[in-house]
Amino acid sequence: MKTRIIAAFVALTFTASASMAGCLKGAAVGGVGGHFAGHHSVAGAAIGCAIGHHMSKKKARQQAAQQQAAAQQAQMAGAAPAPTRR
């Protein structure tokens, strides 16, 4: 039974969207941590999911900002220099 659960988790992790994958990874880590911290696996998984989802969205926003900044720099580098007056 545990093998099936682990296989399903791995399959979902690789096929899920980025924010869903963050939730699944966080839930796995939180569940294990909660289990060892007083048999609170479900609470740990719920908190881990929320944190994983938040961190995943934060990383996606940072990557989007970096791409936008790189696009702006490329656009500025490709622009013709302003003519100088004499």
C-alpha atoms as one frame of an Amber mdcrd trajectory, in Angstrom:
protein
   0.000   0.000   0.000   2.808   2.426   0.859   4.446   1.710  -2.482   1.292
   2.756  -4.329   1.027   5.973  -2.335   4.654   6.846  -2.996   4.256   6.064
  -6.711   1.159   8.263  -6.913   2.967  11.087  -5.122   5.939  10.903  -7.481
   3.644  10.856 -10.531   1.720  13.891  -9.283   4.890  15.775  -8.490   6.230
  15.429 -12.023   2.936  16.167 -13.788   1.603  18.974 -11.611   1.910  22.673
 -12.309   4.616  24.646 -10.549   2.445  25.908  -7.696   0.828  22.503  -7.221
   4.246  20.863  -7.179   5.321  23.327  -4.488   2.308  22.333  -2.429   3.010
  18.629  -2.840   6.681  18.971  -1.977   5.878  21.143   1.039   3.196  18.716
   2.177   5.619  15.808   1.979   8.273  17.614   3.978   5.738  18.998   6.455
   4.113  15.609   6.917   7.418  13.958   7.738   8.414  16.809  10.024   5.037
  16.747  11.766   5.266  13.004  12.247   8.600  13.268  14.015   7.484  16.306
  16.027   4.729  14.636  17.993   2.709  12.612  15.469   1.110  15.655  13.833
   1.527  14.494  10.242  -1.711  15.967   8.895  -1.128  19.383  10.454   2.457
  19.378   9.206   1.328  18.426   5.709  -1.277  21.210   5.630   1.185  23.839
   6.799   3.884  22.503   4.486   1.490  22.707   1.539   0.688  26.343   2.288
   4.356  27.259   2.667   5.394  25.311  -0.441   2.676  26.985  -2.521   3.721
  30.423  -1.259   7.410  29.836  -1.959   6.640  28.485  -5.438   4.592  31.565
  -6.352   7.283  33.837  -4.917   9.957  32.132  -7.033   7.788  32.400 -10.161
   7.304  36.147  -9.565  11.054  36.656  -9.132  11.794  34.776 -12.358   9.205
  36.809 -14.259  10.729  40.047 -12.963  14.217  38.920 -13.991  13.009  38.011
 -17.481  11.265  41.350 -17.840  14.381  43.229 -16.733  16.536  41.241 -19.173
  14.091  41.974 -21.998  14.186  45.689 -21.199  17.987  45.694 -21.154  18.095
  43.871 -24.488  15.654  46.364 -25.949  17.723  49.294 -24.695  20.957  47.779
 -26.030  19.419  47.242 -29.456  18.066  50.784 -29.721  19.917  53.265 -31.908
  21.925  55.872 -30.001  20.424  59.334 -29.821  21.873  61.794 -32.355  24.249
  64.375 -30.918  23.924  68.083 -31.735  26.873  70.223 -32.670
